[in-house]
Amino acid sequence: MRVQHKGAKRFASAILANLTIGLGLTLAMPAMANDAPIIIQSTTSTQNSGLYDYLLPIYQQDTGNQVRVVAVGTGQAIKNAKNCDGDVLLVHSKKDEEKFVAEGHGLKRDDVMYNDFVIIGPKSDPAAVKGSGNITEALSKIANGKATFVSRGDDSGTHKAERRFWKAAAIDPEQGSGKWYLETGQGMGGTLNVSVQVDGYVISDRSTWLAFLNRGNHTIVFEGDANLFNQYGVIVVNPDKCPSVNVEKAQAFADWIVSAKGQASINSYTVNGQQLFFANAK
């Protein structure tokens, strides 16, 4: 009987230990979930330019919050956010961002920063784009001369802007598809690489170009038109649509990036002495 008693005590102790461990894991789970990084669905330019590599360590040091970035074209980023695959949206297509909020997918949209678009092309400039009075004249010269033009073709913010510029010039570049007008379906960095390889023109955000290393014989051939203004915005995904959103930490990031510290950090980021983004949160 004594052996059975000791065995029973050991069995009871084991059950109690397992229950304690199980309870400990259960109690720890919310803390672990709370420590999980928020996901930013983002345009590629903020990634390709190196901005996140500079900015996020400052944010994480300030708040202790972790961030993971999914860098895709703006169109895909918005789709991902609608599918609840992120906590925050940081992109650059204001019309689409405002629609995202109006449809209830986001809580609020705030301006964060801006830069501009430029046309990159061969230094020889075969279409004589340099000296054009505006973006429509520049694109008209490229189309009329059937000079090679490389488009992202990926429904990104840059691609959306490019299509607006072609429309303003009353030109349908699809008529030259596969001939002088080429679509890569890639991000900005990959598209720049293709344009260098085929000696073509391309529209890029300035920040990605300034951080781009494989320039070959290419340079900025057109810039300065007010229509090339490129605004970025931040939106917290609506937890009513996506219950998985960590709204507290998502809002903390959105608040920080438009705060004095966040805005100053954006303005202090440079590549080779050149500022890439200009903070303009209201």
N, C-alpha and C positions, 0 to 999 in steps of 0.2 A: 504493500500500500504506500510505503514511503517513497519508493521509486516512482510509482504512478503520480504521487503528489508533486515530486520535483519535476517530473516531465510535464505535468499540467501547468506548473508555474512557469517553466521555460516556454511552453506553447503560448500561455497567456501573455508573457513578456514579449514574445515575437510578434503577436498580433498587435499589442499596444505600440511596439516600435514601428511596425509597418503603418499603423494608423497615424502615428505622429509624423512619420516621413511623408505620408500621403497628404496630411493636413498642411505640412510645411510647404510642399510643392504647390498645393492649391492656393495657399496664402501668397506664395511668391509669384504666381502666374500674373496677377494684375500688375505687379511691379515690373515684371519682365515685359509685358505688353506695353506698359507706359514708357519703357526705355527704348522701345522699337523706333527706328528712324521714320520720320515722315517722308513721303515720296513726292517730289516735285516733278510734274509733267512739264517739260521745258522745250523751248525751241533749241536748235542746235548751236546757234551763234553764241549764246552765253556760255556754252560748253567749249566750243572750238576756239573761242577767243581766250580761254584760260580764266575767265572771270570767276567761275565757281571755285576753281583751285585757289584763288586768292581770297574770295569772299567768305566761303563756308567755314574755314578754320576760325575766322574772326567771329562769325555768328555762333559757332559751337563753343568757343571759349567764353563768349558773353553769356550764353544761356544754358550751356550743358546739353542742349538738344542736338540730336543727330539728324542728318539729312541724307537722303539718297536721291540722285538725279537720274531721271529717264529723259535723255535728250533725243528728240525726234523732230520732225517738221511740225509747225504750229497746228496744221490741220489734224495730224495724227495725235498730237498731244491733247487737243480738245476732245477727240473721239475717245481717247484713253480715259480722260477725266470723266466723260459722260458714262463710261463703263465702270466707274468707281475704281479705277486702277491708280489712283493718286489722291493726295490730300490737298495739294496746291497746284495751281496752274500759273506758269510764268512764260508768256508768249508775246508775239508782236503782230497781231492783226486785230486792231481795235474794234472794228465792226463785228467780227466774229466773237470777240470777247464779250461785247455788250449783249449780243444775242444769247450767248451762253448763260449770262446772268439773268436776262429777261425771261428765259425759258425755265428758270428755277434751278439750274445746275450749279450755280455759284452764288455765294452770299453777297459779294460786293467786288467791284473792280476799282483798282487804284493805279494811276500812273506811277511808274517806278523810275524810268530813265529813257534816254533816246540816243540814237546815233543817226547815221544816214546811209543810204544806198549809193553805190558808185558803179560805174561800168569799168570793168577790167578788160584789157585787150592787149594785143601785141604792141610793142613799142613802135613798130613800123606803121601801125594804125592804117591798114589797107582801106578801110571804109571812111577814112578822114573824119572820124568822130570828134577828135579834138577841136575845140572852138565852136561846137554846136551851141545854139542859143538855149536849148532846153532838152529834156529827156525825149520828147516826141521827135524832135529833129534828129537827135542822135540815133534813135532806133530806126527812123526812116532811112537814114544813110546806110545802116547795116542791112536792112531788108532790101532796099533798092539795089545795093551792090552785091546782094546774095553772099555777103561775108558770113563765115561760120559763126553761129551763135549757139552757146551751150546753156540750156535751161535745166534747172533742178527738176521740173516736171513732177513735183511730189506733193503739191497742195500745201506747201509750207508757207510761212508768212512772207518769205522772200519771193516765192513763186506766185503767190496771190498779188503781191505788189507788181511783179513783172507783168502779169496779165492785165492789170489796170493800166500800166504804161503803154502796152501794145494797143489796148482798146482806145486810149486817148489819142494814139497816133493813127487810128483807123486802119490798123494792119492786123491781119490774121496770120500769125507765124506758122500755124498748123499747115498752111498750104506749102510751106517749105520743109515740112517734117521729113526727116531722113535724108534731106539734101543739104541745105545750109542751116536748118534749125534742128538741133539735136537735144533730146531730153535724156537725162541720166537716171532719174528716179532716186538720186542719192542726196545726201546732205550737202552742206555748203563746201566743206573741205574736199569731199570727193568730187564735186562738180568743178571746183577750181582746178583740181588735178587734171581732170579731163580737158578743160579749156586750154590749159598749158600744153597738154600733149597734142591737141589738134590745132593749136594756134588760133583759137577762137575768142570771141567776145563773151562776156558773162556779166550778169548783174549780181553783185555781192553786197552784203552789209560791210561797212568799212571795218568794223572790229575784227571780223574773221580774216579779212584780207591783211590787216596789219599784223596779225599773229601768224599768218600763213608763211611757211618757209620755202615751199617748192615753187618759187615765182618764175623761174626760167627767164624768158624774155618778155614777161608781162608786166604791166604797170597800170595805174589808174589813168584812163583816157578821157573820162567824163565825170564831173562832180559839180556840186554847188546849186543844182536846181532845188527850189523850195519843196517841190513835189517829191523829192527823194527822202524827206523826213521820215524817220523810222522810230515809232513809239513802242515801248514795252510796258506791259501791265501785269499785275499780280491779282489772283483771285483764289479765295479759299473755296474748295468744293463744298457744296451744300450737304450737310449730314442728313437732312430730311430725304434727299435723293439717294445718298450713299451712307448708310449707318456705320460703315467701317472707317469713315474719316476720323482721324484724331484731330478734332476741331480745335482743341485747346492749343496744341503745339503748332497746328497749321496756322492758326490766327497769330500765334506768337511770332512765327517767321514773317508773315505778311506785315505785321506791325513793325517788326525790326527793320525790314528792308526799306520801309518808307520813313523810318525814324531818322533823327539827325545823325546818329552813329552809322546806320546803314547807308544813308545817302552820302555821307563823307567817305565811307569805305569804297563805294562805287566810284566816286570822283578821283580817289587816290590810286586807282588801278591804271597802270600805264604799261605799254610795251615799247621798248626802245625810246623811252621819253615821251611817247604820244598817248594821250588819254583816249580810251576806247569807248567809254560810255559816259553820258552826262546826266546826272541825277536830276529829276524834275518832279518829284512827288509833291502834291499840293497839300 
